[in-house]
Amino acid sequence: MSEAIVQKQVEAYNSRDVNQFLSYYSQTITIYQHPDELLVSGLAQMKQRYGRFFEQNPELHCEIVNRIVFGPYVIDFEKVTGTTEKCVLEAVAIYRVEAGLIQQVYFL
């Protein structure tokens, strides 16, 4: 189940549908730059950040290069293209899924 939720949010990310994208996240979502730099706290803040990001990057696309699922955790190695920087961004995202929603994300 956790893998399906994360995959659906990736698909919504790629379509740049901010409302669909956010529907897979908890109201109390927290996103961190590992280990402890808080980037986003709460769905409202996330909507503002990602809404603007989606608008500014109409060619945005995330490719999942590798995925590991371990209980409530989904760990993705992601390559993101189509940003205004015109480069390939690589990241590892660790998603914690509980109660059918993404509760927490850590980016490495």
trRosetta pair geometry for C-beta under 8 A, 3 or more apart (Angstrom, degrees):
i j d omega theta_ij theta_ji phi_ij phi_ji
1 4 5.8 -55 -152 33 35 111
1 5 6.6 34 154 -19 67 104
1 97 7.3 -160 112 125 84 135
1 100 7.0 -68 164 -103 124 67
2 5 5.9 -54 -152 34 34 112
2 6 6.5 29 154 -14 67 107
2 69 6.4 149 82 -149 109 107
2 71 7.6 52 3 127 155 38
2 72 5.4 162 -84 -148 148 43
2 73 7.2 38 150 34 156 11
2 74 5.4 -171 137 -40 104 107
2 95 7.4 166 176 107 103 108
2 97 3.7 160 -132 58 92 136
3 6 5.9 -58 -149 40 32 108
3 7 6.2 32 154 -20 67 108
3 67 7.2 95 -136 156 106 136
3 69 4.8 -41 -68 -93 113 141
3 74 5.6 145 -97 -103 58 126
4 7 5.7 -55 -144 37 30 112
4 8 6.3 31 156 -21 64 105
5 8 5.9 -56 -151 34 28 110
5 9 6.7 23 154 -15 63 104
5 24 5.4 149 -176 -158 86 110
5 74 8.0 -170 69 -8 88 148
5 97 5.2 138 65 -134 142 142
5 100 6.6 167 -86 -170 137 51
5 101 7.0 -165 -160 -112 145 22
5 102 6.4 176 137 -48 122 84
6 9 5.9 -56 -151 37 33 107
6 10 6.6 38 150 -22 65 103
6 24 7.7 145 -89 163 28 141
6 67 8.0 155 105 -143 137 127
6 74 4.2 -118 -23 85 162 162
6 76 6.9 -177 163 -38 134 128
6 95 5.0 156 -101 61 120 161
6 97 6.6 -107 -45 -53 94 134
6 102 6.9 101 -88 -82 73 118
7 10 5.5 -52 -152 32 35 114
7 11 6.6 36 151 -19 66 103
7 64 8.0 -55 -112 -24 77 157
8 11 5.6 -51 -150 35 35 113
8 12 6.4 33 152 -16 66 104
8 24 5.7 164 92 -84 105 139
9 12 5.5 -51 -144 40 37 111
9 13 6.2 48 150 -26 65 102
9 21 5.8 79 -153 -151 77 63
9 24 4.0 -123 -70 64 107 154
9 25 7.3 85 -111 -45 140 86
9 102 6.6 -12 -33 -19 160 141
10 13 5.4 -50 -149 32 32 118
10 14 6.5 30 153 -18 64 105
10 62 5.7 -118 -154 89 90 125
10 64 6.4 -15 -144 -45 161 116
10 76 7.8 173 -80 -124 132 168
11 14 5.8 -54 -149 37 31 110
11 15 6.6 20 154 -9 64 107
12 15 5.8 -60 -145 44 33 103
12 17 5.0 -88 -160 64 82 98
12 20 4.0 -154 -131 111 124 102
12 21 3.9 -177 124 -76 119 63
12 23 7.5 -177 -99 37 168 97
12 24 7.0 176 24 -4 144 123
13 16 7.3 22 176 -77 33 42
13 21 5.5 96 -70 -117 59 121
13 60 7.5 -99 159 132 79 119
13 62 5.4 6 110 13 131 132
14 60 7.2 -154 -129 112 43 82
14 61 5.5 43 -133 -130 93 64
14 62 5.9 -117 -71 35 89 81
15 20 7.2 1 74 65 124 141
16 21 8.0 -28 -154 -38 21 134
16 54 4.0 142 -157 -160 95 110
16 55 8.0 143 180 -57 125 36
16 57 7.7 -168 -104 86 130 79
16 58 7.2 -56 -29 -130 171 46
16 60 5.9 109 -75 56 110 121
17 20 3.9 23 113 28 121 116
17 21 5.9 157 87 -22 64 88
18 21 5.4 -55 -143 38 29 118
18 22 6.2 25 161 -17 65 108
18 47 6.3 93 164 -146 120 74
18 50 5.7 152 -128 111 99 101
18 51 4.6 38 -120 -94 163 74
18 54 5.5 -145 -63 20 98 153
19 22 5.9 -55 -144 39 28 107
19 23 6.6 43 152 -37 61 100
20 23 5.6 -45 -154 14 34 120
21 24 6.9 -68 -180 24 35 104
21 25 7.9 14 139 -9 64 113
21 50 6.4 -132 109 142 145 148
21 54 7.9 -168 -2 -65 155 142
22 25 5.5 -66 -159 35 53 113
22 43 6.0 95 -168 -158 116 102
22 46 6.4 142 -115 108 104 117
22 47 5.7 7 -85 -85 152 89
22 50 7.4 170 -65 65 95 140
24 101 6.4 163 172 -138 43 66
24 102 5.6 44 134 0 87 106
25 29 4.4 -10 177 -64 114 144
25 43 6.1 155 104 -104 114 95
25 46 6.5 -78 109 105 164 168
25 101 6.0 79 -174 -177 14 100
25 102 4.8 -41 -106 63 65 99
26 29 5.0 148 63 -59 78 73
26 43 7.4 -137 108 -58 41 107
26 99 7.6 73 -92 71 112 113
26 101 4.4 122 -62 122 73 131
26 102 6.6 -132 -4 83 83 47
26 103 4.8 33 -2 -107 143 59
27 42 6.9 -8 162 -147 60 72
27 43 5.0 -65 -136 -9 47 126
28 42 6.5 -28 -126 -99 37 63
28 43 7.8 -29 -33 -23 21 88
28 103 7.3 3 83 -151 90 77
29 40 6.7 -8 114 116 100 112
29 41 7.8 179 93 -149 59 27
29 42 6.6 124 53 -120 72 8
29 43 5.9 93 20 -70 110 66
29 46 5.8 11 79 -40 134 149
29 102 6.5 36 -114 105 114 87
29 103 6.7 -161 -107 -164 61 26
29 104 7.1 172 -153 -84 60 37
29 105 7.3 15 -173 2 103 98
30 38 6.6 -58 -166 -135 103 97
30 40 6.8 169 -152 90 37 68
30 41 5.5 7 -111 -109 81 67
30 103 7.8 3 28 150 80 62
30 104 5.3 -6 63 -118 87 83
30 105 7.6 -166 98 34 50 65
31 38 7.7 101 77 -161 51 56
31 39 4.7 -57 102 67 96 106
31 40 4.0 30 36 42 110 104
31 46 7.1 112 -8 -99 128 107
31 104 7.5 167 -84 -163 41 51
31 105 4.5 -5 -117 65 83 105
31 106 7.8 177 -159 -80 54 28
31 107 7.2 33 178 -14 95 103
32 35 7.5 -22 150 148 131 23
32 36 6.3 -42 -158 -133 134 23
32 37 6.1 129 -165 67 77 50
32 38 5.8 -44 -102 -97 79 43
32 39 6.2 162 -113 5 20 91
32 104 7.6 4 3 -175 103 95
32 105 7.1 178 28 93 64 58
32 106 5.0 -17 69 -112 101 71
32 107 7.1 -166 95 24 51 72
33 37 4.1 -18 57 67 99 115
33 39 5.7 96 -25 -48 86 116
33 106 7.9 97 -147 -161 10 64
33 107 5.4 -36 -112 68 56 101
34 37 7.9 -14 47 28 11 87
34 94 7.8 69 -69 19 124 122
34 106 4.8 66 -71 177 95 108
34 107 6.3 -142 -10 81 87 42
34 108 4.8 -6 25 -93 141 65
35 106 7.9 1 -134 -151 36 126
38 41 6.0 12 178 -50 124 106
39 107 7.6 15 -4 21 151 122
40 45 5.2 171 -154 111 80 113
40 46 4.9 73 -178 -81 141 80
40 49 6.0 -104 -96 16 119 155
41 45 5.8 45 61 35 53 153
42 45 4.9 87 70 12 88 103
42 46 6.9 -155 101 -7 45 92
43 46 5.4 -57 -145 39 35 115
43 47 6.2 40 156 -26 69 102
44 47 5.8 -50 -149 30 30 112
44 48 6.7 30 153 -17 62 104
45 48 5.8 -54 -153 35 33 112
45 49 6.3 28 153 -15 66 110
46 49 5.8 -59 -145 40 31 109
46 50 5.9 8 167 0 70 114
47 50 6.5 -63 -132 49 22 94
47 51 5.4 30 167 -28 62 117
48 51 6.0 -52 -134 34 17 114
48 52 6.6 14 164 -13 55 110
49 52 6.4 -69 -161 37 22 106
49 53 6.4 17 150 -17 62 114
50 53 5.1 -53 -140 39 39 116
50 54 6.0 41 159 -22 70 102
51 54 6.1 -54 -148 34 25 108
51 55 6.5 24 154 -16 61 109
52 55 5.8 -58 -149 37 30 112
52 56 6.2 21 158 -14 66 113
53 56 6.0 -63 -145 41 26 106
53 57 6.1 -15 168 16 64 118
53 60 7.6 82 145 -90 88 157
54 57 6.6 -82 -137 55 22 86
54 60 6.6 -101 -126 29 57 152
55 58 7.9 -5 -172 -65 28 78
56 84 6.0 -49 152 -36 101 127
57 60 4.0 73 124 -56 112 108
57 82 5.8 106 174 127 100 86
57 83 5.0 -32 -122 -120 134 53
57 84 6.0 -107 -90 -30 86 78
58 82 7.6 -110 86 173 40 114
59 81 7.5 -61 130 125 99 80
59 82 3.3 -146 113 -149 82 108
60 80 7.1 -15 -160 -170 82 98
60 81 7.7 157 -148 90 36 46
60 82 4.4 -163 -84 98 23 120
60 83 6.5 55 -102 -75 83 62
61 80 7.1 163 85 -151 45 55
61 81 5.3 -14 61 62 95 87
61 82 5.0 90 9 1 82 135
62 78 5.3 -20 -165 -164 103 118
62 79 7.3 148 -156 77 52 43
62 80 5.0 -20 -100 -98 74 81
63 78 6.9 143 73 -158 47 62
63 79 4.7 -15 59 61 102 95
63 80 7.7 -171 20 -77 69 34
63 81 7.4 24 -5 4 107 103
64 67 5.5 10 172 -51 127 109
64 76 5.3 -72 -131 -152 100 115
64 77 7.3 102 -165 69 59 56
64 78 6.1 -36 -102 -100 54 72
65 77 4.5 -61 65 101 105 102
65 78 6.8 -179 7 -99 90 17
65 79 5.7 75 -43 -13 115 103
66 76 7.3 157 84 -154 53 48
66 77 4.3 28 47 32 93 117
67 74 6.6 -16 -165 -172 102 92
67 75 7.0 149 -156 79 50 54
67 76 5.2 -10 -104 -102 81 74
67 77 7.6 -132 -64 23 44 70
68 73 8.0 -2 107 116 89 97
68 74 7.5 160 83 -157 51 45
68 75 4.4 -8 58 57 99 106
69 73 7.3 160 -156 91 45 58
69 74 5.4 -12 -105 -106 75 74
69 75 7.8 -165 -75 22 31 72
70 73 4.8 -12 67 66 86 106
70 75 7.2 15 12 -4 105 110
72 96 5.6 38 127 -161 106 70
72 97 5.2 -153 -171 63 79 64
72 98 5.5 12 -151 -70 143 78
73 94 6.2 -18 -160 -170 107 90
73 95 6.8 146 -154 78 52 54
73 96 5.8 -25 -95 -99 72 64
73 97 7.7 171 -85 17 21 79
74 94 7.7 158 80 -156 46 43
74 95 4.5 -10 58 58 94 108
74 97 6.5 34 -4 -10 108 118
75 92 6.7 2 -175 -176 90 99
75 93 7.3 173 -150 87 46 48
75 94 5.1 -7 -106 -106 82 74
75 95 7.6 -163 -74 23 36 70
76 92 7.0 168 87 -153 48 52
76 93 4.9 -5 58 56 97 94
76 95 7.3 29 1 -5 105 108
77 90 7.4 -5 -177 -169 84 95
77 91 7.8 175 -153 91 47 39
77 92 5.5 -25 -100 -100 64 78
78 90 7.1 161 86 -152 55 48
78 91 5.1 -14 61 64 101 84
78 92 7.4 159 16 -97 80 25
78 93 5.9 21 -5 1 128 111
79 88 5.6 -13 -168 -173 101 107
79 89 7.2 148 -159 76 48 49
79 90 5.5 -18 -102 -98 70 74
80 83 6.6 51 132 -34 105 114
80 88 7.2 145 70 -163 47 54
80 89 4.3 -19 60 62 102 103
80 90 7.7 -171 19 -75 75 27
80 91 7.1 13 -5 12 113 109
81 88 5.5 -24 -86 -106 87 73
81 89 7.7 -175 -70 22 38 74
83 86 7.2 -119 80 -35 67 27
83 87 7.1 -35 60 48 110 65
83 89 6.5 41 -1 -15 144 123
85 89 7.7 81 63 -54 134 106
91 107 5.4 -30 -171 -156 125 102
91 108 6.8 144 -169 63 69 61
92 107 7.1 138 77 -159 54 51
92 108 4.0 -7 61 47 108 114
93 105 6.0 -20 -167 -164 99 105
93 106 7.3 152 -157 78 48 48
93 107 5.6 -20 -101 -100 71 70
93 108 7.8 -146 -68 15 29 77
94 105 6.8 148 76 -158 54 51
94 106 4.3 -6 53 55 108 98
94 107 7.9 -159 20 -71 74 26
94 108 7.3 66 -16 -24 103 101
95 102 5.2 -58 -163 -133 110 112
95 104 7.6 152 -157 85 43 53
95 105 5.5 -13 -101 -103 66 82
96 102 7.1 108 71 -159 48 63
96 103 5.1 -56 98 60 97 98
96 104 4.3 12 40 54 118 96
96 105 7.6 -148 17 -69 74 39
97 100 7.5 -6 176 -146 99 9
97 101 6.9 -178 -149 92 74 23
97 102 5.5 -43 -95 -94 77 55
97 103 6.8 151 -117 3 22 86
98 101 7.1 -28 72 60 51 68
98 103 5.1 1 33 -23 99 137
99 103 7.7 81 37 -62 96 115
102 105 6.5 23 167 -55 122 98
